[in-house]
Amino acid sequence: MSDDLVKILDGNTFVVSDRRGDIEASLTDPTGLFSFDTRFLSKWVLTVGGQRLNPLSVDELQYFETRFFLVPGTGTVYVDAKLSVIRRRAVGGGFHEELTILNHDDEPVDLAVRLDAASDFADLFEVKDALEKKGKYSSRVKAGKLLLAYERQTFRRSTVISATAPARVDKGGLTFNVRLEPHGTWTTEIEVAATMVQAGKGEQRALARKPRREKMEGNLERWLGNAPRVECDWEPLRVTYRRSLVDLAALRFSPPITPGRSLPAAGLPWFMTIFGRDSIFTSLQALPFAPELAATTLSVLGLWQGTRLDDFRDEDPGRILHEMRYGEMTAFEERPHSPYYGCADATALYVVLLDEYERWTGDRKLVRELEYEARAALNWIDEYADLMGNGYVSYQRRNEKTGLENQCWKDSWDSISYRDGSLPGFPRATCELQGYAYDAKVRGARLAREVWKDPTFADELERQAADLKRRFNRDFWVEDGEYFALALGVDGNQVDALSSNIGHLLWSGIVDKAKAKAVARHLLGPRLFSGWGVRTLADGEGRFNPIGYHVGTVWPFDNSFIAWGLRRYGFKQEAAQIAAGILNAAAFFDGRLPEAFGGYEQQATKYPVQYPTACSPQAWSTGAPLLLLRTLLGLEPVGNHLVVDPALPSGIGALAVMEIPGRWGRIDAFARGEIELNRRRALQPQLGASSSSSR
């Protein structure tokens, strides 16, 4: 998405416009008003006196609210405007827009103010894949309101537009005849409501709540107030931390099955819904800062856990969903996302999150409530995930038409390859899936022994984990390169590309200690480490491309778990090096890390190169700085205590995280940067005269 676009959001309702506040969407353009995977407004264009407007500035007041300052004119260098226009917009259940026009002249003026409006009611998949609609449209005026509607059998959606000022409403928009006195002001408030119509009843109901600015502001203040406070000598870290908290607040999504409770939606614009993997990873990253996200994620994913064999949805008993959608194509089973289960990692990660959540919070009540779900997830690993019969988790879609081909986190078509760039067949057993399965068994054993009081089950899980670790270190190890293969192919051969996935293996604990040093050396070596972060695929591999989605870019989320894994094996300096690179990159993005950025060598670009279609904000990129803070400070729960073992780059200076929540209540962690990094790739601090703090 271009930097010229302005985005406001609340949960899975969002508005994307140009810098004038106008929307002129095409079939493939993710601009407009979206809610529950449907675009409710595809055209929203303001003219004053027949003229389009030019932006002076855009104020992003909050994640849910923005303000556009505009003037009529031709866009020339010199603008002598006698009028100015302010559009203040807040999202929520559609959006609310306050339109103000000011006359700066000594003479009165008569104006025709026009808002052109239309909706294509495109499903988000139709926008993404450039597909045509199959239903019928209508536009009518009723009681001074404009009603735009779409109907396809029982699937009905509508947009209702109304204004407080008198307007002439027609099927294409609203016209206001305005007389402005000298130095006068004219204002109207406009409501754009996204609604659905109950089949057979003709009753309209809003898809989400209407915006109440004061309530939303208060909600954000409480969210920030409940989070730990960060004090730091390095100003960019303070900015990045606050930006992460605010963006995480913006991405909170309350599923219809759990009203009032929120989990992280994956990212704007394509992924504003429940994603099992993304919600789990983000909840893990945010645990020391917002543990309530993990509780909701676990509960919601447990409610939607697979219960049957369904090839269309790639569903198995015990499997955790990949993605849940609410749009037209899902309703008519043209897409399987109701929900869709095609991911091979979320099920093991569900158990990992459950254990980590209990370690941090001490909430054994939830662990007991979710015992059935956790056991079902552990059973899925052995009963349904071993597609090749070799004791490893692998994947192959059963829905050949609309299912996902790659069901690991690197889910693009060419992400899994051999050194020479050729692609393996299916099933595929990627290395990190085995690490997650190992970790799930180890953690499941702890929960079985300490919470569920089932030592026999715990012993069996520990035996399975030890056997998996032994076999994995034998079968996946590439002897001539001293790293772990990206995957095993259908015939058991090694898919031998060098990739960032090896860092997730350290995080999971599946790597033998004797092999860990070689893995760390690769992660910080010139083929994988760009200076900004670890590339998804090593430079020199057949498919390497520094701006290829999963074949050479740098993903902040990926790097946060790699750094955590390095700390687990005692590589403090290497973890600090990666944290420094990602946090330094964040400063170039004004604290908001994108989904991915280019994998160019730092010395070649001097700044991180934007990936052209990266989601922003994106949940697990938003969570990356939080996990990096945990890693730098070495925060680990041990019993009812929080252990602090810091290892900070010297450029950060003093760092304190205050009031960290957990089973210990609230605790503070302090540290000072002492690690001297490779000067070529060191953090570039912009130190102020005194420490800064943020909540």
Buried (B, 14 or more C-beta within 10 A) or exposed (E): BEEEBBBBBBBBBBBBBBBBBBBBBEBEBBBBBBBBBBBBBBBBBBBBEEBBBBBBEBEEBBBBBBBBBBBBBEEEEEEEBBBBBBBBBBBBBBBBBBBBBBBEEEEEBEBEBBBBBBBBBBBBBBBEEEBEBEBEEEBEEEEEBBBBBBBBEEBBBBBBBBBEBEBEBEEBBBBBEBEBEEEBEBEBBBBBBBBBBEEEEEEBEBBBBEBBBEEBBEBBEEBBEBBBBBBBBBBBBBBBBBBBBBBBBBBBBBBEEEEEBBBBBBBBBBBBBBBBBBBBBBBBBBBBBBBBBBBBBBBBBBEBBBEEEBEBBBBBBBBBBBBBBBBBBBBBEBBBBBBBBBBBBBBBBBBBBBBBBBBBBBBBEBBEEBBEBBBBBBBBBEEBBBBBEEBBBBBBBBBEEBBBBBBBBBBBEBBBBBBEBEBBEBBBBBBBBBBBBBBBBBBBBBBBBBBBEBEEBBEBBBEBBEEBBEBBBEBBBBEEBEBBBBBBBBEEEBBBBBBBBBBBBBBBBBBEEEBBEBBBBBBBBEBBBBBBBBBBBBBEBBBBBBBBBBBBBBBBBBBBBBBBBBBBBEBBBBBBBBBBBBBBBBBBBEBBBBBBBBBBBBEEBEBBBBBEBBBBBBBBBBBBBBBBBBBBBBBBBEEEEBEBEBBBBBBBBBBBBBBBBBBBEEBBBEBEBEBEBEEEBBBEBEBEEEBBEBB
